[in-house]
């Protein structure tokens, strides 16, 4: 194994190492775990943008009707910001990627987001892929989608062991009563949902899969401490 590791190791040029040292948003991506970790950094930046100083959460709300935008519109925003934050020459953030067509006609199965990275390594690791499933807290499939969709469809079809599950949480205080989605979220115990999803991720880890669960606050008002 030591001999194999020595022969398989590929060094990096001085210019690449200098770029890594100078640029915070530059990372070496040689594995699925590297790609997932880089994506998590991007999502952390997005969270700070949405609810930190000079918050941008209003971009995800219809302020006239006092309701958050649709799951698809929020996914579009995530795709655009991730592309700006972590995208680059060798990394592409895609939206609504077709992963399987089961019928000759109709809408195929599509991952909400998919990040592809060109590693420069020949063979099966030439391109690494990370599927991301995005669910509003109001989605009726919230507690089933990690296994049934993210793992059972997208990770399985891409033959990857890493994925990301993003849950969108608007605040109830800014949300008008006329939206049926609000009643669903109001009925949830966020801490309990968080624990259930963490337990699911741990079950998948025990089976050899790595899924990061991200609870993304899209509160229009300042989030509670």
C-alpha contacts under 8 A as a table, 3 or more apart, distances in Angstrom:
res1	aa1	res2	aa2	distance
1	X	4	X	4.99
1	X	5	X	6.05
2	X	5	X	5.11
2	X	6	X	6.26
3	X	6	X	5.14
3	X	7	X	6.30
4	X	7	X	5.21
4	X	8	X	5.98
5	X	8	X	5.08
5	X	9	X	5.94
6	X	9	X	5.40
12	X	16	X	6.26
12	X	17	X	6.81
13	X	16	X	5.23
13	X	17	X	6.44
14	X	17	X	5.14
14	X	18	X	6.14
15	X	18	X	5.08
15	X	19	X	6.19
16	X	19	X	5.10
16	X	20	X	6.26
17	X	20	X	5.04
17	X	21	X	6.25
18	X	21	X	5.09
18	X	22	X	6.16
19	X	22	X	5.19
19	X	23	X	5.84
19	X	26	X	7.20
20	X	23	X	5.63
20	X	24	X	7.25
20	X	26	X	5.57
20	X	27	X	6.47
21	X	24	X	7.47
23	X	26	X	5.51
24	X	27	X	7.99
25	X	85	X	7.47
25	X	86	X	6.78
27	X	38	X	7.31
28	X	34	X	7.31
29	X	32	X	7.76
29	X	34	X	5.06
29	X	35	X	5.81
29	X	117	X	7.49
29	X	119	X	6.41
30	X	34	X	6.42
30	X	35	X	7.82
30	X	119	X	5.78
30	X	125	X	7.96
31	X	34	X	5.18
31	X	35	X	6.54
31	X	125	X	7.89
31	X	128	X	7.13
32	X	35	X	5.07
32	X	36	X	6.19
32	X	128	X	6.23
32	X	129	X	7.20
32	X	130	X	7.20
32	X	160	X	7.73
32	X	161	X	7.68
32	X	162	X	6.28
33	X	36	X	5.08
33	X	37	X	6.08
33	X	162	X	6.94
34	X	37	X	5.16
34	X	38	X	6.18
35	X	38	X	5.21
35	X	39	X	6.21
35	X	117	X	7.46
35	X	128	X	7.63
35	X	129	X	7.94
35	X	130	X	7.10
36	X	39	X	5.07
36	X	40	X	6.22
36	X	130	X	6.88
36	X	162	X	7.07
36	X	163	X	7.21
36	X	164	X	7.53
37	X	40	X	5.09
37	X	41	X	6.49
38	X	41	X	5.19
38	X	42	X	6.55
38	X	86	X	7.17
39	X	42	X	5.03
39	X	43	X	6.30
39	X	82	X	7.67
39	X	86	X	6.98
40	X	43	X	5.03
40	X	44	X	6.14
41	X	44	X	5.12
41	X	45	X	6.39
42	X	45	X	5.13
42	X	46	X	6.32
42	X	82	X	6.03
42	X	85	X	5.91
42	X	86	X	6.15
43	X	46	X	4.91
43	X	47	X	6.19
43	X	82	X	7.32
44	X	47	X	5.12
44	X	48	X	6.44
45	X	48	X	5.18
45	X	49	X	6.28
46	X	49	X	4.98
46	X	50	X	6.14
46	X	78	X	7.87
46	X	81	X	7.21
46	X	82	X	7.96
47	X	50	X	5.16
47	X	51	X	6.32
47	X	52	X	7.63
47	X	216	X	6.40
47	X	217	X	6.86
48	X	51	X	5.61
48	X	52	X	4.84
48	X	53	X	7.82
48	X	55	X	7.91
49	X	52	X	5.65
49	X	53	X	7.41
49	X	54	X	7.64
49	X	55	X	5.74
49	X	56	X	5.91
49	X	57	X	7.78
50	X	55	X	4.91
50	X	56	X	4.55
50	X	57	X	4.49
50	X	217	X	7.70
50	X	218	X	6.39
50	X	219	X	7.95
51	X	54	X	7.85
51	X	55	X	4.84
51	X	56	X	6.84
51	X	57	X	6.29
51	X	217	X	7.37
51	X	218	X	7.00
51	X	219	X	6.85
51	X	220	X	7.80
51	X	222	X	6.70
51	X	223	X	7.15
52	X	55	X	5.26
55	X	58	X	7.50
56	X	59	X	5.79
56	X	60	X	7.94
57	X	60	X	5.51
57	X	61	X	7.04
57	X	218	X	5.66
57	X	219	X	6.49
57	X	220	X	5.60
58	X	61	X	5.12
58	X	62	X	7.71
58	X	63	X	7.20
58	X	220	X	6.00
59	X	62	X	7.99
60	X	68	X	6.01
60	X	69	X	5.49
60	X	73	X	7.59
60	X	74	X	6.15
60	X	77	X	7.91
60	X	218	X	7.31
61	X	66	X	7.17
61	X	67	X	5.89
61	X	68	X	4.15
61	X	69	X	5.06
61	X	220	X	7.45
62	X	65	X	5.72
62	X	66	X	5.82
62	X	67	X	5.48
62	X	68	X	5.84
62	X	69	X	5.99
63	X	66	X	4.76
63	X	67	X	6.66
63	X	68	X	7.99
65	X	176	X	7.11
66	X	174	X	6.39
66	X	175	X	5.28
66	X	176	X	5.12
67	X	174	X	7.40
67	X	175	X	5.03
67	X	176	X	5.97
67	X	179	X	7.09
68	X	170	X	6.86
68	X	175	X	7.26
69	X	73	X	6.21
69	X	74	X	6.65
70	X	73	X	5.22
70	X	74	X	6.33
71	X	74	X	5.21
71	X	75	X	6.13
71	X	134	X	7.55
71	X	135	X	6.79
71	X	136	X	5.93
72	X	75	X	5.00
72	X	76	X	6.22
73	X	76	X	5.03
73	X	77	X	6.47
74	X	77	X	5.06
74	X	78	X	6.32
75	X	78	X	5.01
75	X	79	X	6.13
75	X	95	X	7.95
75	X	112	X	7.00
75	X	113	X	7.58
75	X	134	X	6.75
76	X	79	X	5.12
76	X	80	X	6.28
76	X	95	X	7.18
77	X	80	X	5.20
77	X	81	X	6.19
78	X	81	X	5.26
78	X	82	X	5.90
79	X	82	X	5.25
79	X	83	X	6.05
79	X	93	X	6.38
79	X	94	X	6.90
79	X	95	X	6.41
79	X	113	X	6.82
80	X	83	X	5.18
80	X	84	X	6.41
81	X	84	X	5.06
81	X	85	X	6.00
82	X	85	X	4.96
82	X	86	X	5.61
82	X	87	X	6.63
82	X	93	X	6.90
83	X	86	X	5.71
83	X	87	X	4.35
83	X	88	X	7.62
83	X	92	X	6.84
83	X	93	X	5.39
84	X	87	X	5.64
84	X	88	X	7.99
86	X	91	X	7.53
87	X	90	X	7.67
87	X	91	X	5.08
87	X	92	X	5.60
87	X	93	X	6.53
88	X	91	X	5.09
88	X	92	X	6.83
89	X	92	X	7.83
90	X	117	X	5.62
90	X	118	X	5.01
90	X	119	X	7.32
91	X	115	X	7.06
91	X	116	X	5.68
91	X	117	X	4.28
91	X	118	X	6.31
92	X	115	X	5.68
92	X	116	X	5.27
92	X	117	X	6.42
93	X	113	X	7.14
93	X	114	X	5.96
93	X	115	X	4.46
93	X	116	X	6.52
94	X	97	X	6.47
94	X	113	X	5.71
94	X	114	X	5.14
94	X	115	X	6.06
94	X	116	X	7.85
95	X	111	X	7.54
95	X	112	X	5.93
95	X	113	X	4.72
95	X	114	X	6.47
96	X	110	X	5.29
96	X	111	X	5.34
96	X	112	X	4.78
96	X	113	X	5.91
96	X	114	X	7.77
97	X	110	X	5.05
97	X	111	X	5.28
97	X	112	X	6.89
97	X	113	X	6.80
97	X	114	X	6.64
98	X	101	X	7.57
98	X	108	X	6.38
98	X	109	X	5.90
98	X	110	X	4.35
98	X	111	X	6.66
99	X	108	X	7.60
99	X	109	X	5.91
99	X	110	X	5.56
99	X	111	X	6.89
99	X	154	X	6.64
99	X	157	X	6.75
99	X	158	X	7.72
100	X	108	X	5.95
100	X	109	X	5.28
100	X	110	X	7.20
100	X	157	X	7.67
101	X	104	X	7.30
101	X	107	X	7.71
101	X	108	X	4.55
101	X	109	X	6.27
102	X	108	X	6.67
102	X	109	X	7.89
103	X	106	X	6.79
103	X	108	X	7.62
110	X	154	X	7.91
111	X	114	X	6.61
111	X	131	X	6.46
111	X	132	X	6.84
111	X	133	X	6.50
111	X	150	X	7.87
111	X	154	X	6.35
112	X	131	X	7.68
112	X	132	X	6.17
112	X	133	X	5.41
112	X	134	X	6.20
113	X	131	X	5.95
113	X	132	X	4.93
113	X	133	X	6.61
113	X	134	X	7.80
114	X	129	X	6.74
114	X	130	X	5.54
114	X	131	X	4.44
114	X	132	X	5.87
115	X	129	X	5.61
115	X	130	X	5.10
115	X	131	X	6.55
115	X	132	X	7.99
116	X	127	X	6.50
116	X	128	X	5.57
116	X	129	X	4.47
116	X	130	X	6.50
117	X	127	X	5.46
117	X	128	X	5.14
117	X	129	X	6.48
118	X	121	X	7.98
118	X	126	X	5.82
118	X	127	X	4.57
118	X	128	X	6.57
119	X	125	X	7.07
119	X	126	X	5.38
119	X	127	X	5.99
119	X	128	X	7.25
120	X	126	X	5.85
121	X	125	X	6.11
121	X	126	X	4.85
122	X	125	X	6.60
122	X	126	X	5.14
123	X	126	X	5.61
124	X	127	X	7.27
125	X	128	X	6.21
129	X	158	X	7.30
129	X	160	X	7.26
130	X	155	X	7.98
130	X	160	X	7.57
130	X	162	X	6.52
130	X	163	X	5.64
130	X	164	X	7.50
131	X	150	X	7.26
131	X	154	X	6.47
131	X	155	X	6.63
131	X	162	X	7.90
131	X	163	X	5.39
131	X	164	X	6.53
132	X	150	X	7.33
132	X	163	X	6.04
132	X	164	X	4.71
132	X	165	X	5.80
132	X	166	X	7.19
133	X	146	X	7.71
133	X	149	X	7.84
133	X	150	X	6.02
133	X	164	X	6.40
133	X	165	X	4.97
133	X	166	X	6.13
134	X	165	X	6.14
134	X	166	X	4.75
134	X	167	X	6.09
134	X	168	X	7.55
135	X	138	X	7.91
135	X	139	X	6.22
135	X	142	X	6.34
135	X	165	X	7.79
135	X	166	X	6.19
135	X	167	X	5.02
135	X	168	X	6.26
136	X	139	X	5.37
136	X	142	X	7.57
136	X	167	X	5.60
136	X	168	X	4.61
136	X	169	X	6.71
137	X	142	X	6.66
137	X	167	X	6.00
137	X	168	X	5.67
137	X	169	X	5.79
137	X	185	X	6.15
138	X	142	X	7.52
138	X	181	X	5.52
138	X	182	X	7.36
138	X	184	X	5.43
138	X	185	X	5.35
139	X	142	X	5.35
140	X	143	X	7.80
141	X	144	X	5.29
141	X	145	X	5.52
142	X	145	X	5.72
142	X	146	X	7.78
143	X	146	X	7.13
143	X	193	X	7.95
143	X	196	X	7.73
143	X	197	X	7.00
144	X	147	X	6.14
144	X	148	X	6.01
144	X	149	X	7.91
145	X	148	X	4.95
145	X	149	X	4.88
145	X	150	X	6.37
146	X	149	X	5.88
146	X	150	X	5.04
146	X	151	X	6.27
146	X	165	X	6.71
146	X	200	X	7.71
147	X	150	X	5.89
147	X	151	X	4.90
147	X	152	X	5.76
147	X	200	X	7.99
148	X	151	X	6.19
148	X	152	X	4.86
148	X	153	X	6.84
149	X	152	X	5.27
149	X	153	X	5.03
149	X	154	X	6.54
150	X	153	X	5.87
150	X	154	X	5.27
150	X	155	X	6.01
150	X	163	X	7.17
150	X	165	X	7.54
151	X	154	X	6.00
151	X	155	X	4.87
151	X	156	X	6.01
151	X	163	X	7.75
152	X	155	X	6.67
152	X	156	X	5.70
153	X	156	X	5.40
153	X	157	X	5.94
154	X	157	X	5.21
154	X	158	X	6.08
155	X	158	X	5.18
155	X	159	X	5.82
155	X	160	X	5.23
155	X	161	X	6.58
155	X	162	X	7.28
155	X	163	X	6.88
156	X	159	X	5.01
156	X	160	X	6.62
157	X	160	X	7.98
160	X	163	X	7.89
161	X	208	X	7.29
161	X	209	X	4.89
161	X	210	X	6.11
162	X	209	X	6.08
162	X	210	X	4.74
162	X	211	X	5.67
163	X	210	X	6.46
163	X	211	X	4.75
163	X	212	X	6.58
164	X	211	X	5.30
164	X	212	X	4.86
164	X	213	X	6.06
164	X	214	X	7.46
165	X	211	X	6.92
165	X	212	X	6.16
165	X	213	X	4.80
165	X	214	X	6.15
166	X	213	X	5.94
166	X	214	X	4.72
166	X	215	X	5.97
166	X	216	X	6.74
167	X	213	X	7.64
167	X	214	X	6.17
167	X	215	X	4.82
167	X	216	X	5.87
168	X	215	X	6.24
168	X	216	X	5.04
168	X	217	X	6.12
168	X	218	X	6.56
169	X	215	X	7.05
169	X	216	X	6.13
169	X	217	X	4.91
169	X	218	X	5.67
169	X	219	X	7.02
170	X	175	X	7.91
170	X	217	X	6.28
170	X	218	X	4.86
170	X	219	X	4.69
170	X	220	X	7.22
171	X	174	X	6.02
171	X	175	X	6.73
171	X	218	X	7.26
171	X	219	X	4.77
171	X	220	X	6.72
171	X	221	X	7.38
171	X	223	X	7.89
172	X	175	X	5.02
172	X	182	X	6.91
172	X	185	X	7.93
172	X	186	X	7.05
173	X	221	X	7.94
174	X	219	X	7.86
174	X	220	X	6.33
174	X	221	X	6.86
175	X	179	X	7.90
175	X	182	X	6.88
176	X	179	X	6.44
176	X	182	X	7.76
177	X	180	X	7.75
177	X	182	X	6.93
177	X	183	X	7.93
179	X	182	X	5.60
179	X	183	X	7.46
180	X	183	X	5.49
180	X	184	X	6.92
181	X	184	X	5.23
181	X	185	X	6.52
182	X	185	X	5.23
182	X	186	X	5.99
183	X	186	X	5.00
183	X	187	X	6.26
184	X	187	X	5.32
184	X	188	X	6.84
185	X	188	X	5.27
188	X	192	X	7.98
188	X	193	X	7.34
189	X	192	X	5.27
189	X	193	X	6.24
190	X	193	X	5.06
190	X	194	X	6.03
191	X	194	X	5.05
191	X	195	X	6.20
192	X	195	X	5.09
192	X	196	X	6.17
193	X	196	X	5.07
193	X	197	X	6.21
194	X	197	X	5.32
194	X	198	X	6.10
194	X	215	X	7.92
195	X	198	X	5.01
195	X	199	X	6.08
196	X	199	X	5.08
196	X	200	X	6.30
197	X	200	X	4.95
197	X	201	X	6.20
197	X	213	X	7.28
198	X	201	X	5.07
198	X	202	X	6.20
198	X	213	X	7.09
199	X	202	X	5.04
199	X	203	X	6.21
200	X	203	X	5.03
200	X	204	X	6.33
201	X	204	X	5.10
201	X	205	X	6.17
201	X	210	X	7.40
201	X	211	X	5.81
201	X	212	X	7.20
201	X	213	X	7.37
202	X	205	X	4.84
202	X	206	X	6.22
203	X	206	X	5.11
203	X	207	X	6.56
204	X	207	X	4.96
204	X	208	X	6.42
204	X	209	X	5.23
204	X	210	X	6.84
204	X	211	X	7.39
205	X	208	X	5.01
205	X	209	X	4.74
205	X	210	X	5.45
205	X	211	X	7.45
206	X	209	X	7.30
217	X	223	X	7.96
219	X	222	X	6.78
219	X	223	X	6.21
